[in-house]
């Protein structure tokens, strides 16, 4: 490893960082953009100095928390495919997508402050989401369980529509029914 290569984080530092990100998502989703950083650190079980070592500004914490949620969603696709048939993996991923958008909506005010400060937390979102969903759809088409003629962008738009219509936690049951309808349209039907 050269002198310019970043040193890997210690395991405890990685755990602290992830606890801070998880606490930040909950705090900014429930309490809005003006939640104190001290309360985030306290909920994560670390000191404020640890928070500032990882995230020197509020905006850096909010952006990292959002990107962490995006990464969890997108990184779930290959794991779901390894554990389930492609159509079941896609349906499970759809539920995760609705949860992700609910979190994003909850963090909207905090994310707006990040954008006002000049950052773009959404810079990679579309490409990452498209890649994860394309992986699931392609696996289903290859397995013969999902249609191969569906545009990934159309499915993303449909999922966003379901989230807008029924993404609130109190409407989760309806969201599930709408996702089941979407899955019915995506399934390959022999002879159709």
C-alpha positions as CSV (number, residue, x, y, z in Angstrom):
1,X,0.0,0.0,0.0
2,X,1.5,3.4,-1.1
3,X,1.7,6.5,1.0
4,X,-1.2,8.1,-0.9
5,X,-3.6,5.1,-0.5
6,X,-6.3,5.7,2.1
7,X,-6.0,3.6,5.2
8,X,-8.8,1.2,5.8
9,X,-11.1,2.1,8.7
10,X,-10.9,0.1,11.8
11,X,-13.8,-2.2,12.5
12,X,-15.0,-0.1,15.4
13,X,-14.8,3.1,13.4
14,X,-16.8,1.5,10.6
15,X,-19.5,0.4,13.1
16,X,-19.6,3.9,14.6
17,X,-20.0,5.4,11.2
18,X,-22.8,3.1,10.3
19,X,-24.6,3.7,13.6
20,X,-24.3,7.4,13.0
21,X,-25.8,7.1,9.5
22,X,-28.7,4.9,10.8
23,X,-29.4,7.3,13.6
24,X,-29.2,10.3,11.2
25,X,-31.8,8.7,8.9
26,X,-34.2,8.2,11.7
27,X,-33.6,11.6,13.2
28,X,-33.9,13.6,10.0
29,X,-36.9,11.6,8.8
30,X,-38.8,12.0,12.0
31,X,-37.5,15.3,13.4
32,X,-36.7,17.4,10.3
33,X,-33.6,19.2,9.3
34,X,-33.0,21.0,12.5
35,X,-32.4,17.9,14.7
36,X,-29.4,18.6,16.9
37,X,-26.2,16.7,15.9
38,X,-25.7,16.0,19.6
39,X,-29.0,14.0,19.6
40,X,-27.9,12.1,16.6
41,X,-24.6,11.2,18.3
42,X,-26.4,10.3,21.5
43,X,-28.8,8.0,19.6
44,X,-25.9,6.4,17.9
45,X,-24.2,5.8,21.2
46,X,-21.1,7.9,20.4
47,X,-19.7,11.2,21.4
48,X,-20.1,14.4,19.3
49,X,-16.4,14.3,18.5
50,X,-16.8,11.0,16.9
51,X,-19.7,12.4,14.8
52,X,-17.6,15.3,13.7
53,X,-14.6,13.1,12.8
54,X,-16.8,11.2,10.4
55,X,-19.0,14.1,9.2
56,X,-17.5,17.6,9.6
57,X,-20.8,19.4,8.8
58,X,-24.5,18.8,9.1
59,X,-24.8,18.7,5.3
60,X,-22.1,16.0,5.1
61,X,-24.0,13.9,7.6
62,X,-27.4,14.3,5.8
63,X,-25.8,13.6,2.4
64,X,-24.0,10.5,3.7
65,X,-27.1,9.2,5.4
66,X,-29.1,9.5,2.2
67,X,-26.4,7.9,0.1
68,X,-26.2,5.1,2.6
69,X,-29.9,4.4,2.2
70,X,-29.5,4.4,-1.6
71,X,-26.6,2.0,-1.3
72,X,-28.5,-0.4,0.9
73,X,-31.4,-0.5,-1.6
74,X,-29.2,-0.9,-4.7
75,X,-26.8,-3.4,-3.0
76,X,-29.7,-5.6,-2.0
77,X,-30.5,-6.6,-5.6
78,X,-27.6,-9.2,-6.0
79,X,-28.2,-10.6,-2.5
80,X,-31.9,-11.0,-3.2
81,X,-31.2,-12.8,-6.5
82,X,-28.8,-15.1,-4.7
83,X,-31.5,-16.0,-2.2
84,X,-34.7,-16.2,-4.3
85,X,-36.0,-16.7,-7.8
86,X,-35.8,-13.5,-9.8
87,X,-39.5,-12.7,-9.7
88,X,-39.6,-13.1,-5.9
89,X,-36.3,-11.1,-5.6
90,X,-37.9,-8.3,-7.6
91,X,-41.0,-8.2,-5.5
92,X,-39.0,-8.0,-2.3
93,X,-36.8,-5.2,-3.8
94,X,-40.0,-3.3,-4.7
95,X,-41.0,-3.3,-1.0
96,X,-37.5,-2.0,-0.1
97,X,-37.9,0.7,-2.8
98,X,-41.1,2.0,-1.2
99,X,-39.4,2.1,2.1
100,X,-36.4,4.0,0.6
101,X,-38.7,6.6,-1.0
102,X,-40.6,7.0,2.3
103,X,-37.2,7.7,4.0
104,X,-36.2,10.1,1.2
105,X,-39.5,11.9,1.6
106,X,-39.0,12.1,5.4
107,X,-35.6,13.6,4.9
108,X,-36.7,16.0,2.1
109,X,-36.3,19.2,4.2
110,X,-32.8,18.1,5.4
111,X,-31.8,17.2,1.8
112,X,-33.0,20.6,0.6
113,X,-30.6,22.3,3.0
114,X,-27.8,20.1,1.5
115,X,-28.7,21.2,-2.0
116,X,-28.9,24.9,-0.9
117,X,-25.3,24.4,0.4
118,X,-24.2,23.5,-3.1
119,X,-24.1,19.7,-3.0
120,X,-26.1,17.2,-5.0
121,X,-27.0,14.2,-3.0
122,X,-29.0,12.8,-5.9
123,X,-26.1,12.8,-8.4
124,X,-25.8,9.0,-8.6
125,X,-29.3,8.0,-7.6
126,X,-30.9,7.4,-11.0
127,X,-28.0,5.4,-12.4
128,X,-27.7,3.3,-9.2
129,X,-31.4,2.6,-9.1
130,X,-31.5,1.9,-12.8
131,X,-28.6,-0.6,-12.5
132,X,-30.1,-2.5,-9.6
133,X,-33.6,-2.7,-11.1
134,X,-32.1,-3.7,-14.5
135,X,-30.2,-6.5,-12.9
136,X,-33.4,-7.9,-11.4
137,X,-35.5,-7.5,-14.6
138,X,-32.8,-9.1,-16.7
139,X,-32.4,-12.0,-14.4
140,X,-36.2,-12.6,-14.5
141,X,-36.3,-12.3,-18.3
142,X,-33.4,-14.8,-18.5
143,X,-35.2,-17.2,-16.2
144,X,-38.4,-16.9,-18.2
145,X,-40.4,-15.6,-15.2
146,X,-40.5,-11.9,-16.2
147,X,-41.2,-10.2,-19.5
148,X,-38.1,-9.1,-21.4
149,X,-39.8,-6.2,-23.2
150,X,-40.2,-3.8,-20.3
151,X,-38.1,-0.7,-20.0
152,X,-36.4,-0.3,-16.7
153,X,-37.2,3.4,-16.6
154,X,-40.9,2.6,-17.0
155,X,-40.8,0.2,-14.0
156,X,-39.0,2.9,-11.9
157,X,-41.6,5.4,-12.9
158,X,-44.3,2.9,-11.9
159,X,-42.7,2.3,-8.5
160,X,-42.4,6.0,-7.9
161,X,-46.1,6.3,-8.7
162,X,-47.0,3.6,-6.2
163,X,-44.9,5.4,-3.6
164,X,-46.7,8.7,-4.3
165,X,-50.1,7.1,-4.1
166,X,-49.6,4.8,-1.2
167,X,-46.1,5.3,0.2
168,X,-47.1,6.6,3.7
169,X,-46.7,4.0,6.5
170,X,-50.4,4.0,7.1
171,X,-51.1,3.0,3.5
172,X,-48.5,0.3,3.3
173,X,-51.1,-2.4,2.8
174,X,-52.4,-0.6,-0.2
175,X,-48.9,-0.2,-1.5
176,X,-48.4,-3.9,-1.3
177,X,-51.5,-4.6,-3.3
178,X,-50.4,-2.0,-6.0
179,X,-47.0,-3.7,-6.1
180,X,-48.6,-7.1,-6.6
181,X,-50.6,-5.6,-9.5
182,X,-47.4,-4.2,-11.0
183,X,-45.7,-7.6,-10.6
184,X,-48.7,-9.3,-12.4
185,X,-48.0,-7.0,-15.4
186,X,-44.3,-7.9,-15.3
187,X,-44.6,-11.6,-15.2
188,X,-44.0,-13.6,-18.4
189,X,-47.1,-15.4,-19.7
190,X,-46.6,-18.2,-22.1
191,X,-48.7,-17.8,-25.2
192,X,-49.2,-14.0,-24.7
